[in-house]
Amino acid sequence: MIDDWNGFSDPEAAKAETMKLRPGGQIASPQGNALVAVFVISDECPFTNATCLIVDG
C-alpha cells in the first residue's frame, strides 16, 4: 500500500485524522476487495445482480 501520508509535515497526525473520517476506522485493502469479489460470485450471494457494490473500507 502506498503511504500517502508521508507528504504531510506530520504523517501520523494526518493518518489519524483520515482514520477518524472512515466509518470502520480502516481503509480498504486489495485483500478486502478480493473477499467481496469472491462473495459476489459464490453461492452465498444468489440474488444480488444488476447492482453496484461500493467497497471503500
MOPEBEL-V838278 format. One record per backbone hydrogen bond with DSSP energy under -0.5 kcal/mol. NH is the residue of the N-H (numbers start at 0). CO is the residue of the C=O. Records with the same first field share a line. If there is no record, write none. Layout:
BEGIN
NH->CO ; CO
END
This chain:
BEGIN
3->1
5->2
6->3
7->4
10->7
13->9
14->10
15->11
16->12
17->13
18->14
19->15
20->16 ; 17
21->17 ; 18
24->21
25->56
32->28
33->29
34->30
35->31
36->32
37->33
38->34
39->35
40->36
41->37 ; 38
44->41
45->42
47->44
48->46
52->50
53->51
54->52
55->53
END
